[in-house]
Amino acid sequence: MPSGRVAPLLFQLVVILCGLCLIVFVEPPLHALAGGDDYSGDWRPTLLAFFTLIVLGVIMFVEPFRNSFDLVALAWTDYFLIAGVVTAWAGVVMLIWRKKVLFRFLNIEI
């Protein structure tokens, strides 16, 4: 696997997955995920993110699709690294939203 093509792909996957998490956080289907917005109970944005994740997984794991996008195969450790980074990012974002850190930092009242 050419190392010059792995790092940008890892970064792109992290950004895509963080964006999918953000969709769920902005329209939370569960009370436990409500931090950035009020509880909506609408599952459609979450389902959209989930099916987009499935399509991304098919593209990454099925060789003809991966080759059509000129992507490289990743090792399992890379996927665990991506999952860890995205999980940490999601946890930090949820904590910042729930504690309203940004609003206090910018001295904004909501």
C-alpha positions as CSV (number, residue, x, y, z in Angstrom):
1,M,0.0,0.0,0.0
2,P,1.6,3.3,-1.0
3,S,2.0,5.4,2.1
4,G,1.6,8.7,0.2
5,R,-2.0,7.8,-0.5
6,V,-3.0,6.5,2.9
7,A,-2.7,9.6,5.0
8,P,-5.1,11.7,2.9
9,L,-7.6,8.9,2.7
10,L,-7.5,8.5,6.5
11,F,-8.1,12.2,6.9
12,Q,-10.9,12.2,4.4
13,L,-12.6,9.3,6.2
14,V,-12.3,11.0,9.5
15,V,-13.9,14.2,8.1
16,I,-16.7,12.2,6.5
17,L,-17.5,10.2,9.6
18,C,-17.4,13.3,11.8
19,G,-19.8,15.0,9.4
20,L,-22.1,12.0,9.7
21,C,-21.9,12.2,13.5
22,L,-22.7,15.9,13.3
23,I,-25.9,15.1,11.3
24,V,-27.1,12.9,14.3
25,F,-26.1,15.6,16.8
26,V,-27.9,18.4,15.0
27,E,-31.2,16.5,14.8
28,P,-30.9,14.1,17.8
29,P,-33.3,11.1,17.6
30,L,-32.7,10.2,21.3
31,H,-32.7,12.3,24.4
32,A,-29.2,11.0,25.2
33,L,-27.8,12.6,22.0
34,A,-29.5,16.0,22.5
35,G,-26.7,18.5,23.1
36,G,-26.4,20.8,20.1
37,D,-30.2,21.0,19.5
38,D,-33.4,20.1,21.3
39,Y,-34.7,16.6,21.1
40,S,-36.5,16.2,17.9
41,G,-37.4,12.5,17.8
42,D,-37.0,12.5,14.0
43,W,-35.1,9.5,12.8
44,R,-34.8,10.5,9.2
45,P,-31.5,12.4,9.5
46,T,-30.1,9.6,11.5
47,L,-31.2,7.0,8.9
48,L,-29.7,9.2,6.2
49,A,-26.4,9.2,8.1
50,F,-26.6,5.4,8.7
51,F,-27.3,4.6,5.0
52,T,-24.5,6.9,3.9
53,L,-22.2,5.1,6.3
54,I,-23.2,1.8,4.7
55,V,-22.6,3.1,1.2
56,L,-19.1,4.4,2.3
57,G,-18.4,0.9,3.8
58,V,-19.4,-0.8,0.5
59,I,-17.1,1.6,-1.4
60,M,-14.2,0.9,1.0
61,F,-14.5,-2.9,1.2
62,V,-15.6,-3.9,-2.3
63,E,-12.5,-3.7,-4.5
64,P,-14.2,-2.7,-7.8
65,F,-16.0,0.2,-6.1
66,R,-12.8,1.2,-4.2
67,N,-10.8,1.1,-7.5
68,S,-13.4,3.2,-9.3
69,F,-12.8,6.0,-6.7
70,D,-9.0,5.4,-6.9
71,L,-8.8,4.6,-3.2
72,V,-6.4,2.2,-1.5
73,A,-7.1,-0.7,0.8
74,L,-6.6,0.1,4.5
75,A,-5.4,-2.2,7.2
76,W,-7.8,-3.0,10.1
77,T,-5.6,-1.0,12.4
78,D,-6.3,2.0,10.3
79,Y,-10.0,1.5,10.7
80,F,-9.6,1.2,14.5
81,L,-7.6,4.4,14.5
82,I,-10.3,6.2,12.5
83,A,-13.0,4.9,14.8
84,G,-11.1,6.0,17.9
85,V,-10.5,9.5,16.5
86,V,-14.1,9.9,15.5
87,T,-15.4,8.6,18.8
88,A,-13.1,11.0,20.7
89,W,-14.2,13.9,18.5
90,A,-17.9,13.1,19.0
91,G,-17.3,12.9,22.8
92,V,-15.6,16.2,22.9
93,V,-18.2,17.9,20.7
94,M,-21.0,16.5,22.9
95,L,-19.3,17.7,26.1
96,I,-18.7,21.2,24.6
97,W,-22.3,21.5,23.6
98,R,-23.8,20.2,26.8
99,K,-21.6,22.4,29.0
100,K,-22.1,25.4,26.6
101,V,-18.3,26.0,26.7
102,L,-18.3,28.0,23.5
103,F,-21.1,30.3,24.7
104,R,-19.2,31.0,27.9
105,F,-15.9,31.5,26.1
106,L,-17.4,34.0,23.7
107,N,-19.5,35.5,26.5
108,I,-22.8,35.0,24.6
109,E,-26.1,34.5,26.3
110,I,-28.6,32.1,24.8
